[in-house]
Structures are given as structure tokens and as C-alpha cells.
Amino acid sequence: MNQAARSVPPFRMAVKLLTKTTPFLFFNLAIYGGFFLGTVLWLVVFGGLAAIVGPRVEILGGIFLLLAVFGPGGILMFARRYFLYLVKGAHIAVITKLLVDEELPQGKGQIAYGREVVATHFRDVSILFVLDRMVDRTVKRFTRRFVRVVDWLPLGGGATKVARWAAAIVNRSLSYVDQAILSYAIARDEPNVWRSARHGLILYAQAYPPVLMTAVKVWLLGRALFLALLLALGIPAVLILLAFNAIWFQVVMIAAVFFLTSLTIRAIFEPFATAYIVLTYHHAIAGLEVDPVWDERLQSVSNEFKRLVGKARDFEQGERGHTTEATSRGTA
């Protein structure tokens, strides 16, 4: 992390980075806006089929109604795995480059540069997805094993229910932490991203409190914004619903409001959340060295971390094999 970024509090710096990476913000808006329009068309088509077929064949009408409501969610999950992972990875790459060098290479747009970095480090989306899943599961396992949420609460022993709620919030917020580890792997700028992620996880274990607290704050802020936007969109939707008695239209309208709210939060708030958690992580690990003790602890409690260590070793052995083969060809 450059000196300028270290001197600014993470929240302020996150806002600054978000303004510097507006192409990703607009790109997200375009992607999710297009998805919402497609969702509306999907809801109208299958909701209309439910309205037409339902009075004649109730089972088929019910199937069309279920497809109308739940189909877009399945499509979004598929898109997040095979396309939106690349967009998020590219944004993390650009944020990381700005943190390290303060500027991007000349002559390249942010989105093109971010995609190039992701392609260089991860080759394809499947590697990025697998690595991200390993990191996410290791972080969750570490938290369950080493983090006592009840110690964070200024409450007595009778506050078991509150502690459970707090633990549930912490577990949900962990989905943001993997983005910081990916940023570290990119910042290392070495071919073996498995080893970089391994070291990034160890450093997180050594300095997790501020990162975890930021993840919780980001999650709570995201839920508050979701509820506020849901109310802002839901009140006009209710007024519209009062004018229609058709059940299929009411279901479709309610589903559309929820999808629009969710997609808006993903398009606008998630980029800020990414910048905030990445900045907090780099602040927290500044000056730290990888501790072998935590390496052993993580391997003892997380099978996913063991797999990550194995992937790192396999990569190193493969690189040595390629080097030996190339040397043999050269001498021949």
C-alpha cells in the first residue's frame, strides 16, 4: 500500500477510490440494469402464462408462477459464478493497483486493465471461483474456531440469545472478507496465486479484528440501505397493487420490487463495500510477516486451507518441472 493511502482512514479512502473507479460503477449499473429489464420481461411472460393457463390447468399455472418468481434468482446465481466474478475480480485488481502504485498504466481503460490482470493471474474464471471458494470456507472455519463473538459484547452470561444473533451477523458478513484476500494475492503479483492466497489468509488470521469489524459494519449498512430502498420502492408499488385484483400481477409486482432493490444494492453499494474491506485489510496487515504458527493452526482446523496449501505446492512443482524441461531442451 502506498504512503498516501496509509495516511487516509479506510472509509474516506474507500469513497475516494470509488470515485476514481466510476467506470466499474457505471458498468455495474449497466449489467444489473440490463438484468432487471430482462427480469421484468421474464416476469411478464411467465406471469402472463400463469394468468392464461391457471384457470384451465391449475398445476401448470402454478408452475409458470413459480418460474416467474424464482427463475431470475437462479439466472443471477449462474451469472454471478461465470460472469460477475470476473467483473468483481477486475474491480479488485484496479483498486489494488491504485493502492500499490496510485495510478494505472497509461493507455488502458480500467475495465480492460482489470480483466487483463485477472486473466494473467487466474487464467480463467473457474480458477478464480475455486480459489475464492477455498478462501471463503477457510475464513468461516477460522472464525468458528478462533473467534469468540461473545467476547466482543459488553453483556453478561444471560445474553446467550443476543450472542447468537451477533454470531449470525458475523457469519453473514464473512462473505466480504474473501475479496480482501484476493486483493492481497493480486498485490503480490506472483504467478503462484495459491501461495499468495495462503499467505493472505495467514495474515488475516494474525490481524483479523479490524477486518472482521469492518465486514460487520458493511453488512449492517448494506441491510439498512436495502430496507430503506425497499420501503422507497414498495410504497408506490402497494398503491399500484390496490388498483389490481389479479393475484398473478400482485405476485409479479412484489417480486419485481424485491429484485430491483437487490440489484440496485449490488450495483451501487457492493463496489463501495469491496473498496472498504480491501482497504481495511491492507491497513491491518501493513508491516506484518507471515507467522508459521498460524500456518500450522489453519492447516489443523481447515481442510480447505490444506487443499490450498496442496495447490500451491503442486503449482511450484509444476513450475520446476517446466523449468527443468526447458533447460534440458536448451542444453540439447
C-alpha atoms as one frame of an Amber mdcrd trajectory, in Angstrom:
protein
   0.000   0.000   0.000   1.350   3.439  -0.917   2.012   6.076   1.737  -0.858
   8.319   0.633  -3.399   5.523   1.148  -1.989   4.692   4.592  -2.441   8.265
   5.792  -6.182   8.364   4.997  -8.799   6.480   7.087 -10.156   3.430   5.205
 -13.735   4.742   4.970 -12.697   8.038   3.387 -10.202   6.320   1.138 -12.878
   3.827   0.048 -15.128   6.697  -1.042 -12.175   8.268  -2.865 -11.362   5.004
  -4.643 -14.997   4.565  -5.617 -14.947   7.971  -7.312 -11.707   7.002  -9.068
 -13.207   3.759 -10.370 -16.522   5.128 -11.644 -16.244   3.112 -14.893 -16.885
  -0.003 -12.811 -19.812   1.692 -11.092 -21.403   2.532 -14.430 -20.531  -0.929
 -15.762 -22.296  -2.492 -12.777 -25.308  -0.257 -13.318 -25.435  -1.284 -16.990
 -25.146  -5.004 -16.152 -27.721  -5.024 -13.385 -29.975  -2.590 -15.225 -29.994
  -4.934 -18.209 -30.649  -7.871 -15.906 -33.587  -6.030 -14.329 -35.127  -5.304
 -17.712 -34.705  -8.950 -18.611 -36.259  -9.892 -15.269 -39.285  -7.687 -15.945
 -39.735  -9.329 -19.343 -39.356 -12.767 -17.735 -41.952 -11.905 -15.068 -44.404
 -10.554 -17.617 -44.079 -13.600 -19.906 -44.332 -16.308 -17.246 -46.756 -14.299
 -15.097 -48.948 -13.858 -18.162 -48.753 -17.566 -18.932 -49.762 -18.306 -15.339
 -52.761 -15.984 -15.715 -53.812 -17.535 -19.033 -53.202 -21.201 -18.238 -54.017
 -21.149 -14.498 -57.841 -21.045 -14.792 -57.738 -24.075 -17.130 -54.885 -26.144
 -15.643 -54.129 -25.068 -12.074 -50.941 -27.152 -11.688 -49.415 -25.784 -14.884
 -50.418 -22.260 -13.903 -48.702 -22.747 -10.533 -45.545 -23.962 -12.273 -45.459
 -20.886 -14.507 -45.971 -18.649 -11.470 -43.080 -20.328  -9.627 -40.879 -19.921
 -12.705 -41.830 -16.257 -12.892 -40.874 -15.590  -9.268 -37.835 -17.827  -8.730
 -36.364 -18.122 -12.237 -34.486 -14.782 -12.234 -32.795 -15.663  -8.947 -31.370
 -18.855 -10.455 -30.169 -16.996 -13.531 -28.499 -14.376 -11.314 -26.678 -17.094
  -9.345 -25.412 -18.603 -12.611 -24.314 -15.176 -13.889 -22.519 -14.389 -10.629
 -20.492 -17.581 -10.907 -19.496 -17.373 -14.567 -19.512 -13.655 -15.381 -19.922
 -11.337 -12.400 -16.956 -12.997 -10.639 -14.785 -11.640 -13.435 -16.255  -8.151
 -13.076 -15.696  -8.137  -9.306 -12.199  -9.585  -9.743 -11.339  -6.883 -12.288
 -12.571  -4.174  -9.919 -10.488  -5.616  -7.066  -7.463  -5.650  -9.403  -7.897
  -1.957 -10.245  -8.430  -0.981  -6.592  -5.313  -2.946  -5.634  -3.218  -1.295
  -8.347  -4.323   2.160  -7.180  -3.435   1.214  -3.610   0.028  -0.006  -4.572
   1.053   2.446  -7.301  -1.562   5.254  -7.047  -2.175   5.116 -10.810  -2.912
   2.698 -13.638  -0.747   2.068 -16.710  -1.214   4.698 -19.397  -3.276   3.912
 -22.458  -5.569   1.328 -20.851  -9.116   1.665 -19.640  -9.911   0.495 -16.123
 -12.170  -2.363 -17.149  -9.762  -3.629 -19.811  -6.833  -3.404 -17.413  -8.716
  -5.186 -14.632  -9.750  -8.023 -16.934  -6.174  -8.339 -18.174  -4.852  -8.666
 -14.606  -7.456 -11.295 -13.746  -6.669 -13.251 -16.908  -2.932 -13.079 -16.158
  -3.219 -14.284 -12.572  -6.138 -16.716 -12.774  -6.202 -17.748 -16.476  -9.975
 -18.383 -16.415 -12.993 -17.821 -14.202 -13.000 -21.389 -12.877  -9.657 -20.868
 -11.082 -10.876 -17.557  -9.655 -14.091 -19.212  -8.474 -12.326 -22.208  -6.878
  -9.758 -20.016  -5.134 -12.445 -17.659  -3.867 -14.487 -20.572  -2.504 -11.430
 -22.036  -0.716 -10.650 -18.673   0.856 -14.259 -18.108   1.886 -14.562 -21.513
   3.557 -11.220 -21.125   5.330 -12.242 -17.727   6.701 -15.519 -19.153   8.002
 -13.761 -22.120   9.580 -11.182 -19.835  11.208 -13.943 -17.643  12.623 -15.879
 -20.580  14.073 -12.723 -21.987  15.647 -10.802 -18.956  16.910 -13.206 -16.002
  17.153 -15.413 -15.757  20.248 -18.108 -13.289  19.283 -19.458 -13.236  22.844
 -16.199 -11.617  23.977 -16.986  -8.621  21.787 -20.274  -7.957  23.593 -20.401
  -5.949  26.841 -23.032  -8.324  28.200 -23.355 -10.855  30.982 -23.730 -14.583
  30.737 -27.505 -14.311  30.314 -27.181 -12.715  26.892 -26.970 -16.025  25.024
 -29.672 -15.096  22.523 -28.025 -11.762  21.731 -24.688 -13.527  21.294 -26.287
 -15.950  18.834 -27.720 -13.070  16.834 -24.326 -11.386  16.827 -22.636 -14.615
  15.708 -25.168 -14.977  12.878 -24.437 -11.420  11.706 -20.680 -12.075  11.826
 -21.088 -15.275   9.795 -23.111 -13.472   7.136 -20.611 -10.617   6.943 -17.725
 -13.008   6.210 -18.702 -13.069   2.538 -16.836  -9.767   2.158 -13.501 -10.946
   3.599 -12.548 -13.165   0.653 -12.356 -10.061  -1.545  -9.548  -8.686   0.629
  -7.584 -11.944   0.338  -7.947 -11.861  -3.448  -6.635  -8.303  -3.409  -3.570
  -9.458  -1.482  -2.991 -12.273  -3.987  -3.140  -9.747  -6.829  -0.904  -7.260
  -4.992   1.798  -9.927  -4.573   1.959 -10.101  -8.373   3.437 -13.591  -8.493
   2.396 -16.500 -10.728   1.531 -18.784  -7.804  -1.762 -17.210  -6.689  -2.432
 -20.231  -4.464   0.610 -19.403  -2.345  -0.303 -15.709  -2.299  -3.800 -16.551
  -1.080  -2.297 -18.890   1.530  -0.134 -16.089   2.906  -3.042 -13.659   2.699
  -5.177 -15.944   4.849  -2.401 -16.333   7.421  -2.022 -12.559   7.658  -5.792
 -12.218   8.059  -5.667 -14.687  10.955  -2.940 -12.577  12.562  -4.800  -9.262
  12.198  -8.469 -10.151  11.782 -10.272  -7.863  14.349 -10.403  -4.601  12.303
 -11.136  -6.503   9.084 -13.934  -8.502  10.670 -15.418  -5.429  12.338 -15.420
  -3.603   9.010 -17.107  -6.574   7.356 -19.838  -6.499  10.023 -20.321  -2.725
   9.598 -20.512  -3.105   5.822 -23.048  -5.932   6.108 -25.250  -3.974   8.539
 -25.042  -0.852   6.379 -25.997  -2.891   3.333 -29.046  -4.350   5.106 -30.120
  -0.886   6.303 -29.838   0.528   2.776 -31.749  -2.468   1.420 -34.644  -1.880
   3.818 -34.688   1.867   3.113 -34.745   1.317  -0.648 -37.334  -1.448  -0.299
 -39.640   0.954   1.515 -38.994   3.706  -1.034 -39.929   1.386  -3.902 -42.517
  -0.658  -2.029 -44.867   2.171  -1.046 -45.602   3.229  -4.669 -45.867  -0.458
  -5.618 -48.539  -1.016  -2.934 -50.543   1.916  -4.302 -50.403   0.320  -7.754
 -51.392  -3.079  -6.361 -54.524  -1.601  -4.783 -55.807  -0.881  -8.281 -55.473
  -4.500  -9.442 -57.129  -7.631  -8.092 -55.273 -10.187 -10.222 -53.175 -12.370
  -7.924 -50.594 -13.090 -10.615 -49.989  -9.370 -11.145 -49.610  -8.775  -7.409
 -47.081 -11.598  -7.063 -45.120 -10.383 -10.094 -45.103  -6.783  -8.806 -43.856
  -7.808  -5.360 -41.128  -9.967  -6.911 -40.099  -7.099  -9.212 -39.748  -4.692
  -6.276 -37.546  -7.129  -4.363 -35.378  -7.798  -7.416 -34.992  -4.108  -8.240
 -33.998  -3.357  -4.654 -31.489  -6.203  -4.534 -29.957  -5.369  -7.916 -29.622
  -1.679  -7.060 -27.758  -2.509  -3.850 -25.488  -4.905  -5.736 -24.772  -2.351
  -8.462 -24.081   0.688  -6.256 -23.274  -0.426  -2.709 -21.230  -3.574  -3.399
 -18.393  -1.692  -5.174 -18.050   0.571  -2.125 -18.114  -2.442   0.197 -15.348
  -4.050  -1.853 -13.141  -0.955  -1.661 -13.772  -0.512   2.081 -12.938  -4.103
   3.077  -9.863  -4.241   0.814  -8.510  -1.006   2.281  -9.126  -2.108   5.861
  -7.343  -5.397   5.224  -4.253  -3.747   3.733  -4.171  -1.280   6.623  -4.406
  -4.120   9.144  -1.598  -6.272   7.694   0.828  -3.421   6.957   4.244  -4.358
   8.364   3.263  -7.908   9.348   5.250 -11.000   8.407   3.684 -14.392   7.772
   3.722 -16.405  11.014   4.386 -20.170  10.503   2.481 -20.878  13.732  -0.736
 -19.592  12.171   0.017 -21.562   9.031   0.013 -24.750  11.117  -3.095 -23.725
  13.044  -5.082 -23.077   9.885  -3.993 -26.378   8.391  -5.073 -28.159  11.568
  -8.632 -26.761  11.508  -9.462 -26.243   7.818  -9.460 -28.883   5.102  -9.959
 -26.144   2.510  -6.767 -24.443   3.689  -4.950 -27.772   3.391  -6.208 -28.044
  -0.180  -4.987 -24.517  -0.831  -1.538 -25.423   0.502  -1.535 -28.502  -1.733
  -2.499 -26.416  -4.768   0.373 -24.018  -4.016   2.871 -26.894  -3.778   1.563
 -28.538  -6.944   1.959 -25.250  -8.802   5.549 -24.868  -7.586   6.396 -28.436
  -8.592   4.821 -27.874 -11.986   6.854 -24.711 -12.481  10.054 -26.532 -11.523
   9.180 -29.286 -13.972   8.663 -26.782 -16.775  11.958 -25.068 -15.928  13.856
 -28.370 -15.908  12.288 -29.399 -19.207  13.128 -26.052 -20.800  16.724 -26.283
 -19.533  17.089 -29.811 -20.917  15.860 -28.658 -24.315  18.269 -25.734 -24.249
  21.296 -27.899 -23.493  20.252 -30.433 -26.086
